[in-house]
């Protein structure tokens, strides 16, 4: 009822080098591998081009590099390698892999001059003491107990994997390194935490590792306002402000995977390395994004533009920036216009490549005053001339999460000065997101005005934005188009109840319960209306059925506990409040109800459980 309330490194392949190994060591006057080239390769190439990393071949030794000398000269000259998309800008970025013009010239001249090895400053094979982990040896490594077998399918696969975190006390995560398990099929990974049993229960009901779904289970969420994940090309880094990880928590990895060709099976086994600290952050970072949810790119359009902007309601420090698009992305530009009218570039990418995304961190925080406007402009190429266009011939591409869809987001990691400032930022951002959701839903309805499901979603978006009369009209339209749509009937009832019309809401909710008798959410909403109308026994009956249908539904347990407590059935009420708190530990209402019920029980002189 949620509608209710790969990759491989792309290198130019050239004919194998015909360079000869010199008969004797070179003189100090000529360019040599040992003295001039090895320091560049070992710093910029070898971290990825070595066993266990994403590079398809090693570049550790002179023999490795000499064998691909012409290819290396070609890709560095075209700035294909090392992979680093942003232009050099006003605000320096951490760990920039961009080669200088002098370094590129040195490599090219070395290749032209015969790729001499040299003997002046012998370079030994570099050692990487942490092996397959780039950030160092993790404090805790989490891995699927067994690989997931991804078979051929007609559509992309979204699957959630649950990793139990064995902690006995809270810890603060200062860094996370994620290994996707199979870069050939993993499109991206979104990471969440779940302190309830919801994700674990869904996994237990599925015979394979994990469970299907493009959304997290109820109870799972991003930790401490951190939008965590992995995309191809992303470099792991330590956090500017650690985030808190509680005991009895599951880490949820939601994988978007592109199935292999027919007849093939791909195995996927992601791993996560966690790096802890005992020091709590003095301030908390916040992640939010700009972007469009109404992307619609006609076939053949070579320069399709989307734009968005956000005016800062507070002073803050900008720590990092993460641009995201799919295969049709061409150019990405983000700027900030200060209150005095000065405009400065934050990041510019003139040759976007989906395979080499990264979360870019500024070398020093960028202080932005209240009133500054952050703006983004993304350009897409949906023409046949785009070699990265997956469609031949080009087809219409719209906004969506699938690899065949397109996206345009600009994620920002910021540091507000105070918690109250963070709350102001969150409220401003959420209001804008609600408006964007409405705009996108309205566009979908215009696209297919006879689609009941789209009217239902539009009603939900209006309801979220507190546009109650518009929501009611949208739900009524959905029901006219599909009279037995249980979701629309339920949502109409909810909308009427929010408007104080519980007596009117009863009919659509009862009808929804008849259409979908096994739905616990509908039973719980029906019980709310019955309670409003003073029909407590009927409400309790519906809530008992809801709990029987879905014992994991925390709302039903909490509401049933409240109804039973109102009748003086404290012992039974406590059992349901305890279930609600266990299923959803952060539920303040259920925790408060439990405390009050126990106080009543104690005052009555009965023994506590």
N, C-alpha and C positions, 0 to 999 in steps of 0.2 A: 504493500500500500504506500509506496514511497511517493507516488503522485498525489497522495492525500495530504495531508498536513504533516637494422639487425645487421645485426649489422656488421659489416666488415670494413676494414680501412680501404678507402678508395685511393689507389695510387696509379699513376700513369705507368704502363708497362712498356718498357723499351727493350730493344734487342740487347742481350747480355754484353757486358763490357768486353772490349777487345784490348783493354789496357794490359800492358805487360808488367810483371814484377821486375823492378830494376835489378840489374846484376850486382850492383854494389850500393852501399849506403849513400844517401844523398849528402850534399854539402849543406852547411848552415845557411847558404844564400838562397836556396830554393825552398818552396813550400813542401812540407812533409806532413805525413799523417801524425807521427809521434808528437811533433812540436805544435803544429798549426791546426790540424783537423780534429784529432781525437778529443781535445777539450770541448769543442763544440758538440760533437756527436754524443759524447758521454753525458753532457749536461742536458741536451735538448732532445735526443733521439733514443738513447739506450733505456731510459726509464720505462718506455712503452715497448720498444723493440728488443725484448728479451723474453726468455721462457716464462710462461705463466701470465704474461700481460697481453694487452689487446693487439700489439703489433704482430703481423702475420709472419715475420721473420726477424732474426736477431741482427742487431748492429752493435756488437760488443767488441769484436776484434778487428784488426787491420784486414784480415782476409774477408770478414763479413762485409766491411764497407767497400773494399776494393772491388769485390764481385758485383756491387750495385752502384759503382761510382757514377756512371753516366745517368742512371735513373735518379740518383740523389741530386745531382746537379740540376737536372730538369725540374724536379718537384720543388726544390728550394727556390729556384729562379722564379717559378710561377707562384710562389708562396702557398703551394698546396700543403707542403710540409715544412716545418712542424705545424700541426693543425692549430691555428690561432686566428679566429675570425675578426675580432675587433681591430679597428684602426687605432693607431697611437693617438690618444686624446689628451685633453687638458688635465684629467684626473687619472694618474697612473694606476694600473691594475696589478694585483699581486700575481706572482708566478707567470708572468707573460712569457709565452713561448716564441714570440715573434723574433726572428733573426734580424740583426741589423744589416744594412746594405753592405757594410764592410765584411761581415761574416759570410754573406752570400757570395760576394765577389771572391773571397778567399777560397771557398769550396769550389767554385767554378774554375778558378785558375789552377787549383790543385789538380783537378780532373784533366784539364787541358794540357798540363805540363807532364802528365804521365802517372799521376797518383803514387808518388814516391812514399816509401814507408818511413825512412829516416832512422837516425840512431842517436840524435843529439839529446833528446829527453825521452827515453823509452817509456811508452804508455802501456801499463798492464791492464788487463781486463778489469773494468770497474766492478767493485763489490757492492751489492745491495743487501745490507745486513738484515733487512726486514722481509726479504724474499718477495712473496706475492702481495704483501700489504704495503701500500705507498706511504701511509701515515706513520708507520711503525708497527710494533707488535701490539695488537689489541688487548685490552684488559678482559674482554669477553667476546667470543666468537659464537654466533648463532647460525645454524644451518638446518635446512630441511632434513628430516631423518632419512628420506629417500627421494630420488629425483621424481619430477613430474613428467609424464610422457605426453608430449603435445602431438596430436595426430592432425592430419590434413582436415581442414574445414573450409566452408564457403565464406565465413566471416571471421573477423578478428576475435580473439579469445581474451576475455578479462577474467582473471582468477586471483583469488585472495589466498595467501598462504599465512599460516599462523605459527609464529615462533615464540615459544614460552621463554620468558626472561627469568632466570633463577637468581633472584635477589632477595635477601632477607631484610634489607633496609633501603630507604630511598638513596639514590645516587644521582649525580648530575652528569649529563652526557656532554663532554666538551668536543667530541668529534665522532663521526660515523663514516665508515667506508663500506660501500655496498658493491658486491660482485654479483652481476646479474645472472650468472650461471650459464648463459648461452646468448652471446651477443648477436647471433645470426637471426634469432626469432624474437628477442625481447625488444619491444618498441620503446617502452618506458616503464618505470616503477614509481608508484606513490606509496609513501610510508605513513602508517598511523599507529596509534597505541589503543589498546582496549583493556580497561580495568574490570570489565564485566566478563561473564561467561558466554556472551552472545556469539562472538566469532568462533570460539572454541566449539560451541554446540553445533553451529552450522557446519564446521569442518567434520565433526564426528558423524554427522548425518550423510556425508558424502564418501563414497567408497575410495576415491582417489585422494591424494594429498590436496589440501585446500578446498575451496568451494567457489562456485561461479558467481560473477556479479561485477558490474562496473561501478558499484557504490560500496562503501564500507557498510558493515553490519551496524545495527543500532548499538550505540555505546562506543564505537570506534571513532577516533578523531585525530587530528594533527596535534602533536604535543606542544603546549606552551606557545601557540601562535607561530610555530615553525612549519613552513611548508617544505617537507622533506621528500626527497625522491632521487631518482637516477634517470639520466637521459644519455644517449650515446655521446662520448667525448667528455663527460663531466669529470672534473678533477676533484678528488676529495680534499677537504680542508677542515681545520679545526674551527669551532664556532667562536664568534665574538662574544656571545653570552650563552653559557651552558643551559640546557633544558632538563627538567626534572623527570626522572623515571622511577615510578613507584614499584614496591614489591607486588607480587601477584598480578603482574601486567603481561599481556601478550603484545608482541610486536607484529603488526600486520603489514605484509608486503602485497600490494595489489599490482599484479603484473598485467600489462597490456602486451599481448603476444600476437605475432603474425604467423599463422600456421604454415608448416612446410608444404612442399608440393605433394600431390597425390602419390600415395605409395610410400611416403617417407614418414619417419617418426623422429621428432627432436626431443632430447632430454633436457630438462631445465632444473637446475638446483642452485638457487641463489644463496649467498652467504652474506652475513653482516658482521662487521667488526666494530665494537663499541669501545670508546676511550672515555674513562671516567675521571671525575674530580670530586672532591668532597666540599669544594668551595661553592657556595650558592652565588649566583650573579647579583650584583647590587641593583641592576636594572634589567628589564626584559626586552628583548628585541621583538619586533612585530613584522610579519610578512603580509603584504597585500599586493594587488595587481591592477594594472590597467589592461584594457583589451576590448575586443568586440565579440559579441555573440550573434551578430547578424551578418557574418561573412557570407558573400554570395558572389563567386567569381565566374563570369561567363567563359565558355570555351573560346580559346584564341586570344583572350586578354593578356597582353604581355606586361602591362604596367597597372595592375589593379591596386588601388591604395585604400587602406583603412587608417583611421586616426582616432586617438583618444587622449584625454588630458585629465589631470586631477590637481585641484588647488589645495595646498596644504593648510589645514585648519590650526596647526600648531608648529612650533619650532621643533626640528628634529635633526638627527644625523643620519645620512644615507650611507649604509655600510656595504651594500652589494646590490647587484642587478642581474636578473636572469631573463633574457629574451627567449621566447618560445614560438616556433611556427613549425609547420610540417614541410612537405617536399616542394611546395610551390613558392616558398619564401624566396625573395630575391634580395631586397635591401631592408635593413632595419635601422631606424634612427630614434634615439631618445634624447631629449633636451630638457633643460630646466630654465625657466624664465623667472628671474628674481624680481622682488617687488619694485626695484628701481628700473625695470625694463630690460636689464641685461640678460641675454640668452647665451647659455653655455651648453656644449654637447656633453652628454653623460656617456653615451656609447654609440658607435656607428659601425655597422657591418654592411659592406657593399657587395659581398658575395656569400650570402647565407647558405649554409650546408647543414641539413638536418642531422647528418651523421656526426657532427662535431659541435654539439651544444655544450655550454658550460655555465656555471654560476660564477659570475665575475665579481671579485671582491676588490674594493678600492684600497690602495696602499695606506691611505689615511682617510678617516671618516670625512664625508662631505657635509659641512654644516649648511642646512637650508632653513631660512627663516619662514615664519608663518606668512602665507600669502604667495609663496613661490608656486609656480605652475609647472608640473612635470608633464611632458607631452611625448607621445610616441607616434611614429609614422612608419607603417610597414607597407612594402610593395611586393606584389606577387606576380609570378609569370606563369600563366596557364596556357601558353602557346606551345605549338609543336617544336619551336626552336629551343625550348628549355630541356636540356638533356636529363634533368632530374624529374621531369614530369612523368609520373607512373602511368598515365593514361595515354594510349595511342589509338585513335586520335584523342585530343583533349576533350574533356567532358565538363559539364557544370560541376563546380565544387562548392560546398556550403560548409558552414561552421559545424564542428562536431569532433568527438574524441577519436574516431576511427582513423587508421592510417590513410584511408581514402578520403577523409574529410580534411578540413584545414582549420588551423587555429592561429591566433595572434595575440599573445599575452606578453606583458612586461611585468615580471615579478620584482618587487622592491623589498629589500630587508632594511629596516630602519630602526633607530634607537630613540624613542621619545625620552624626554627629560624626567617625567614623572608618570606614575600609574594613572593619574587623572588625565594627563595628556594622551596616554595610550587609549583611554576610554573614549575621549573625544574623537580621536583618529578612527577608532573602530566604528563608532556610531555614524560618522560621516561616510566612511567607506561602505558600510552595510546599506545605507540608504541609497547610495549610487548603484550598488549591485542589485538591489531590489528593482530599481527603475530599469536597469539593463535587462533583467529577467522578464519584466513586463513587455518591453519593446521586442525582445526576441520571440516571446509567446504570441504577441499580436501579429508579428510577421508570419509566423507559422500558420496562424488561423487564416490570414489572407491568402496564403498559398493553397490551403485546402479547407475552404469554409464549410464543407459537409463532413469533416472529420470530427467525430464526437470527442475522441481522446484529446485532440488539440484544444478544443474548447474547455475541456476539463482542466488541462494544464494551465491554460490562461486564467481560469478561475482561481487556481491555487496561487498563481503569481500575484493576482489582484489581492487575494486574501492576505498573503504575506506582506503586501504593501499597504494593508489596512484600507483598501478601496472596496468596501464591503458591498455596496450596491452593484458595482461593476462585476464583482465576483459572483454575486447571486445570479445576475443575468447570464454570465458565462456558463455556470453550472446548469441553469434551466435550459439553455440552448443545447448543451451536451445531452441532457435527458430527453429533450424533444427528438434529437437525432438518434439516440440509443436509449430507449425507455428502460432497459434492464441493465444499465451500466451501474454496477454496485459502487464503484469509486465516486462517480458523479453524484449519485444519490446520497452517499455518505457525506461528501463534501458540501452539498447543498444544506444538509441538516446541520453540519458544523457551522456554516456561514450564518444560517438563521439563528442558531443559538448565540453566536457571538453578538448578534444584533439584538439580543434580548427576547427573541421570539421562540422560546422553547416549545410552546404549545404547537406552533406551526411546524417546528423542526421534527416533531415526533413522527409524522407520517412518512417523510422520505427515509428516515433512519429505520423505521420498522420495515419498510419496503426493501431497503438495502439488506437487512438481516434475512429477509425471505429469499432474496436473490443469491446471497452469499452466506449461507448458514454456518459455514466453518471459519468465518473471519473474526478473529478475536478483537481487532481494532474496532470493527463496526459494533460488536456487542458492547464494548466499553463505552463508546460514544453514545449508544442508545441508553445505557445505564445512566450516563451523566444527565441526559434530558429527563429520564424518569425520576431521578433524584430531584432535579429542579422542580418538577411538578408534584413533589411530595409522595411519590409512589416508591417508597424505600424498599419494600419487599420485592417488587418487580425489578428494581435496580440491582438488588443483591443477587437475584436469580440470574440476571444477564451477566453479572460480573463472575459468578461461579462458573458459568458456561465459558466465559472468556478465558479464565484461568485453566480450565480443563482443556480447552482447545490449544492454548499456548502457555505452558507453565513458565516460559521465559519472559513473558510480557510484564515488565515492571509496573507499567501504569495500571494494569488490571489489578495486580496485587495491592498496590497502594490505595486505589479507590475502593477496593473491596474491604481493606482494613479500616478505612475511614467510615464506611457505611456500617460495618459491624461494631466499631467503637461507639458510634452514635446510638446503637441499640444496647450498649452496655456489655457486649460480648468481647471483653478486653483480651482474654487469653487467645482467642482465635484471631483477633485483629493483630496482635503482636506477631503471630506467625507470618501473616501476610506482609506486614511492614518489614520484618526481617528479610523476607524473600525479595522485596523490592530493593532494599539497601544492598543486598548481596548481588543482585542482578545489575544494579546501577549505582555503584558506590558514591558517585558524585551528586546524587539526587538529594538536594537539601530538604525538599518537602517531605520525602519519605523518612529521612533521618529525623527530622523534627517530630513527625507523627509517631515514630518509634519511641523517641525519648518521652513524649507526653504520655503515651500508652503505658510505658513502664512505670512512670511516676504514678499514674492512676492505680496501676496494679500494686505498687508498693504501698501506697496510701491505704489500699483496701486490706493490707496485711497478708496477701497471698505470697507464696514463695516465688522468687524470680527463677526463670529457667536457667 
